[in-house]
Amino acid sequence: MTNHTFDILLRQGEVIDPSQTLHGTRDVGIRDGKIARVAEDLKDCSATHVVDARGLYVVPGLIDLHVHVYRDHCPLSLDPDELCPAGGVTTMLDAGSAGPLNFGGFRRDVIERHDTQVLALVNLSCIGLVAFQFGELMDPRYADRKGVVQTLEKHAGIAVGVKIRASKHIIGDGQQGWNNFTEAIGAARDSNTWLMVHIGESPMSIPEMLQHLEPGDCITHCFKGGSETILGSGGKLHPAVREASQRGVVFDVGHGAGSFHWDIVQAALDQGFEPTTISTDLHTLNVHGPVYDMPTTMSKFLALGVPLDRVINMSTTNPAQVLGRSSELGTLREGTVADVAVLEKTAGKFLLTDSYGTRRVGNELLVAAATIRRGTLVSGGGGTRMRHRAE
């Protein structure tokens, strides 16, 4: 066998790559920032760094479609380079922390100064979330459809879509709420991008909202509780939700501090409805619980009985497709960018908490053991702060 020299060699991990329908023990060789070889046994080779991945899951770098990382400018935001190794996330989508008036600063001060790949949605509100507690669209003058379109054009490749937090206390009730929602739809259509809608206690019902969404648009916080959920009378999934999912509307978890209810998730799964993508909505108010990170959020779906391969798919391949980046991201195909998450599965009895303080016990907890970002082994890892044993 020809001698191979790699920058990093991952030895004998349980490789799970839904993009290739691959699940088995493999070696993964990385060179020059790319996945160079994936094989059952790369025997005759050397590497600068060797990671013993026996007993660990080796998966594409996780993609978190809902974070807030406009640090020190938006009060809820976190540091993307701290989140990366802690959660195995190599690409993250900031969900509207910045709007047209401050997106340039977000790009200069955060996106271009950090190593972790950050893409972003542009908030319909011209100021984004810098004063999130007051409702960024309660004053209709802050809605800036034209500015959003111009921002998406100017920052193409980094700004990828539009965001609106469609709760009454944020966009207004009645006609004002509808006007803001319609302007967000218009910004997405004018820019030929897509819209992520945060559902809360919204001025319109979810079925009414879905009538305006096209394939590629996204509902985030899809398993929120409260008076308006994806479930209708008798706890049955709204037919409009299933229909929208089937025609390509994305349903994203966006766990957050107030948007993940065990009973809603369980009822949806029992009726054969799964989310398109798993995401965290990580910010300062939930990073130390109940969310913690992507692997903990993924573990909640394992506890609900979703098979591991599908959980990995919702955290890698599917979000890459949502972003239109599946040729490079969310995969371990040879020749693609070397974004890799090595996950440790801890067995036991673990307390897992939803956004409403309700606990369930899971039998396994995923933790980021190692992260490779664009071919570089990142220092740091998950830790134990999310481990709450039930026994």
C-alpha positions in Angstrom: 0.0 0.0 0.0 1.2 3.5 -0.8 2.4 5.4 2.2 0.2 8.3 3.1 1.0 11.3 5.2 -1.9 13.1 6.9 -2.2 16.1 9.0 -4.7 14.3 11.2 -5.7 10.7 11.3 -8.8 9.6 13.1 -8.4 5.9 14.0 -11.2 3.4 14.1 -14.1 5.5 15.0 -17.7 4.6 14.3 -18.2 6.8 11.3 -21.7 8.0 10.6 -22.3 10.1 7.5 -25.9 10.2 6.3 -24.9 12.1 3.1 -23.2 8.8 2.0 -25.4 6.4 3.9 -22.3 5.4 5.7 -22.3 3.8 9.1 -19.3 1.7 10.1 -15.8 1.6 11.6 -13.4 3.6 9.5 -10.2 5.5 9.6 -10.4 9.1 8.4 -7.3 10.9 7.0 -7.2 14.6 6.7 -4.7 16.6 4.7 -4.5 20.3 3.6 -7.9 21.1 5.2 -9.7 18.4 3.3 -11.0 14.9 3.9 -8.3 13.0 2.1 -9.2 9.3 2.7 -12.0 7.4 4.4 -11.2 3.7 4.6 -11.7 0.6 6.8 -8.1 0.6 7.8 -5.4 3.1 6.7 -2.5 0.9 7.7 0.6 2.2 6.0 0.5 5.8 6.8 1.7 8.5 9.2 0.1 11.6 10.6 1.1 14.7 12.6 -1.8 14.2 14.9 -3.5 10.8 15.6 -6.9 10.8 17.3 -7.9 7.4 18.8 -11.6 7.4 18.0 -12.3 3.8 19.1 -15.7 3.7 20.8 -16.5 7.2 19.6 -18.8 8.5 16.9 -17.1 10.4 14.0 -19.6 12.5 12.2 -19.5 15.6 9.9 -19.0 18.8 11.7 -22.3 19.7 13.3 -24.3 22.6 11.7 -26.4 24.7 14.1 -29.0 26.6 12.2 -30.0 28.9 15.1 -27.5 30.7 17.4 -26.8 34.2 18.5 -23.1 35.2 18.3 -23.1 39.0 17.8 -21.1 39.2 21.0 -20.7 42.4 22.9 -23.1 44.2 20.6 -26.3 42.1 21.0 -26.7 41.4 24.7 -27.8 37.7 24.3 -24.9 36.7 22.2 -22.1 34.2 22.7 -18.6 33.7 21.3 -18.6 31.4 18.2 -15.1 30.1 18.8 -16.0 29.0 22.3 -19.1 27.2 21.1 -17.3 25.3 18.4 -15.2 22.9 20.4 -17.7 22.8 23.2 -20.4 21.4 20.9 -18.7 20.0 17.9 -20.3 22.8 15.7 -18.2 23.9 12.8 -20.8 26.0 11.0 -23.4 28.1 12.7 -26.2 30.3 11.5 -26.8 33.5 13.5 -30.5 33.9 13.5 -31.0 37.6 13.0 -29.0 39.2 15.7 -28.1 42.0 13.3 -30.3 44.1 10.9 -29.5 46.3 8.0 -28.0 49.1 10.1 -25.5 47.0 12.0 -24.8 44.0 9.8 -21.6 45.5 8.5 -20.3 45.8 12.1 -21.4 42.2 12.8 -19.4 41.0 9.8 -16.3 43.1 10.7 -16.3 42.6 14.4 -17.4 39.0 14.7 -17.7 37.0 11.5 -14.3 38.0 10.0 -12.5 37.9 13.4 -13.4 34.4 14.3 -12.2 31.0 12.9 -15.6 29.3 13.2 -17.7 29.6 10.1 -20.6 32.0 10.8 -23.4 32.6 8.3 -26.2 34.9 9.2 -29.8 35.9 8.7 -30.7 39.6 8.4 -33.4 40.7 10.8 -36.3 42.7 9.3 -35.7 45.2 12.1 -33.1 47.7 11.1 -31.4 47.3 14.5 -31.6 43.6 14.9 -31.7 42.3 18.5 -29.6 45.0 20.2 -32.7 46.0 22.2 -34.5 42.6 22.0 -36.3 43.0 25.3 -38.3 46.0 23.9 -39.6 44.3 20.8 -37.6 45.2 17.7 -40.6 45.8 15.5 -43.1 47.2 17.9 -42.4 50.6 16.2 -43.2 49.9 12.6 -40.6 52.4 11.4 -37.9 49.9 12.3 -39.1 47.4 9.6 -36.6 47.8 6.7 -37.5 45.5 3.9 -35.4 47.5 1.4 -32.4 47.6 3.7 -32.6 43.8 4.2 -32.5 43.2 0.5 -29.6 45.6 0.1 -27.7 44.0 3.0 -28.2 40.5 1.5 -26.8 41.7 -1.8 -23.8 43.5 -0.3 -22.9 40.6 2.0 -23.8 37.7 -0.3 -22.2 34.5 0.8 -22.4 35.4 4.4 -25.9 36.9 4.7 -28.1 34.1 3.5 -31.7 34.9 4.4 -34.2 36.9 6.4 -35.4 36.6 10.0 -38.5 37.7 11.8 -39.5 37.0 15.4 -43.2 36.7 14.8 -44.5 37.1 18.4 -47.2 39.7 19.3 -44.9 41.4 21.8 -42.2 41.8 19.2 -44.0 42.6 15.9 -47.3 43.9 17.2 -50.8 42.4 17.2 -53.5 42.5 14.5 -52.8 44.4 11.3 -49.4 45.7 12.5 -48.2 42.2 13.1 -49.5 41.0 9.7 -47.8 44.0 8.0 -44.4 43.1 9.5 -44.8 39.5 8.6 -45.7 40.4 5.0 -42.7 42.7 4.8 -40.4 39.9 5.9 -42.0 37.6 3.3 -41.4 40.3 0.7 -37.8 40.8 1.7 -37.1 37.1 1.2 -38.8 37.1 -2.2 -37.2 40.3 -3.3 -33.8 39.0 -2.5 -34.4 35.5 -3.8 -33.4 34.0 -0.5 -35.5 32.4 2.3 -37.2 33.4 5.5 -36.9 32.0 9.0 -39.9 32.7 11.2 -39.7 32.5 14.9 -43.1 31.3 16.1 -44.2 32.5 19.5 -47.6 33.8 20.6 -48.0 35.1 17.1 -50.7 37.5 15.7 -51.6 34.8 13.2 -52.1 31.1 13.6 -49.4 28.7 12.4 -51.7 27.4 9.6 -52.3 31.0 8.4 -48.6 31.6 8.5 -47.8 28.5 6.5 -50.0 29.6 3.6 -47.4 32.3 2.9 -44.3 30.1 3.2 -42.6 28.5 0.2 -40.2 25.5 0.0 -36.9 26.5 1.7 -38.6 28.9 4.2 -38.3 27.8 7.8 -40.3 27.7 11.0 -38.0 27.7 14.0 -39.1 26.8 17.6 -41.4 24.2 16.0 -41.9 22.4 19.3 -42.7 25.4 21.4 -45.5 25.1 24.0 -48.1 27.8 24.9 -51.5 28.6 23.4 -50.4 28.2 19.8 -48.5 25.1 18.8 -48.1 22.8 15.8 -50.8 20.7 17.4 -54.5 21.4 16.9 -57.6 20.1 18.7 -57.2 16.8 20.5 -53.4 17.1 20.3 -53.5 16.2 16.6 -50.8 17.7 14.3 -52.3 20.5 12.2 -52.8 19.1 8.7 -51.2 22.3 7.4 -48.0 21.5 9.2 -47.6 18.1 7.6 -48.6 19.5 4.2 -46.0 22.3 4.5 -43.3 19.9 5.6 -44.1 17.6 2.6 -43.8 20.5 0.2 -40.4 21.6 1.5 -41.0 24.1 4.3 -38.2 23.5 6.9 -39.2 22.8 10.5 -36.3 23.7 12.8 -36.1 22.9 16.5 -34.5 26.1 17.9 -34.6 24.7 21.4 -33.9 28.0 23.3 -34.9 29.0 26.7 -38.7 28.9 25.9 -39.3 26.8 22.8 -38.9 23.1 23.5 -41.8 21.2 25.1 -41.4 17.5 25.7 -45.1 16.8 25.2 -45.3 18.6 21.9 -42.2 16.8 20.6 -43.5 13.5 21.8 -47.0 14.0 20.2 -45.4 15.1 16.9 -43.1 12.1 16.8 -45.9 9.7 17.7 -47.8 11.0 14.7 -44.8 10.5 12.4 -43.7 14.1 12.2 -40.0 14.8 12.7 -38.2 18.1 12.5 -36.1 18.9 9.4 -33.2 20.2 11.5 -32.0 20.2 15.1 -30.7 23.5 16.4 -30.1 25.1 19.8 -31.0 28.8 19.7 -28.0 29.2 22.0 -27.6 32.4 23.9 -26.5 33.7 27.3 -29.7 32.7 29.0 -29.6 29.0 28.1 -26.0 28.0 27.5 -25.7 26.6 31.0 -29.1 24.9 30.8 -31.4 23.7 29.7 -29.8 23.8 26.2 -26.0 23.6 26.8 -25.0 22.7 23.3 -25.9 20.7 20.1 -24.9 17.2 21.4 -27.2 17.7 24.5 -30.1 18.8 22.2 -29.4 15.8 20.0 -29.4 13.5 23.1 -33.0 14.6 23.8 -34.1 13.2 20.5 -32.3 9.9 21.2 -34.2 9.9 24.5 -37.4 10.2 22.5 -36.6 7.2 20.5 -35.3 8.8 17.3 -32.6 6.6 15.8 -29.1 7.9 16.0 -28.5 8.0 12.2 -31.6 10.3 11.8 -30.5 12.5 14.6 -27.1 12.9 12.9 -28.8 13.6 9.6 -30.9 16.4 11.2 -27.7 17.9 12.6 -25.4 17.7 9.6 -26.8 16.7 6.1 -30.2 18.4 6.4 -29.0 21.8 7.6 -26.3 21.7 4.9 -29.1 21.3 2.4 -31.1 24.1 4.0 -28.1 26.4 3.5 -27.5 25.2 -0.1 -24.0 24.0 0.9 -24.4 20.2 0.8 -21.6 19.9 -1.7 -19.1 21.0 0.9 -20.7 20.9 4.4 -22.5 18.2 6.4 -20.5 15.4 4.8 -17.3 13.4 5.1 -17.0 12.7 1.4 -13.4 12.6 0.2 -12.3 16.0 -1.2 -14.7 18.1 1.0 -13.8 20.5 3.7 -12.5 18.7 6.8 -15.2 19.7 9.3 -15.5 16.8 11.7 -17.1 16.2 15.1 -16.0 13.4 17.3 -18.8 12.6 19.8 -18.5 10.5 23.0 -21.6 8.6 24.0 -21.9 8.3 27.7 -24.3 5.6 29.0 -26.2 6.0 32.2 -29.4 7.7 33.5 -29.3 11.4 32.6 -31.7 14.2 33.5 -32.7 16.2 30.4 -34.7 19.3 30.8 -37.0 21.0 28.3 -37.6 24.8 28.1 -40.5 24.6 30.7 -38.6 23.0 33.5 -39.9 19.4 32.9 -37.3 16.7 33.2 -37.1 13.3 31.4 -34.4 10.6 31.8 -32.3 9.6 28.9 -30.1 6.6 28.7 -27.2 8.2 26.8 -25.6 11.6 26.6 -23.6 12.8 23.6 -20.6 15.1 24.4 -18.2 16.7 22.0 -14.9 14.8 22.5 -12.9 16.5 19.7 -13.6 19.0 16.9 -11.8 19.5 13.6 -12.6 22.8 11.9 -11.4 23.2 8.3 -8.6 20.6 8.9 -7.4 22.0 12.2 -7.8 20.2 15.4 -9.5 22.6 17.8 -8.3 22.7 21.4 -11.0 22.2 24.0 -14.0 19.9 24.2 -17.4 19.4 25.8 -17.0 18.9 29.5 -19.3 17.7 32.2 -21.6 20.7 33.0 -24.5 19.1 31.1 -24.2 15.8 32.9 -27.0 15.5 35.5 -27.2 11.9 36.6 -30.6 10.5 37.6 -29.4 7.7 39.8 
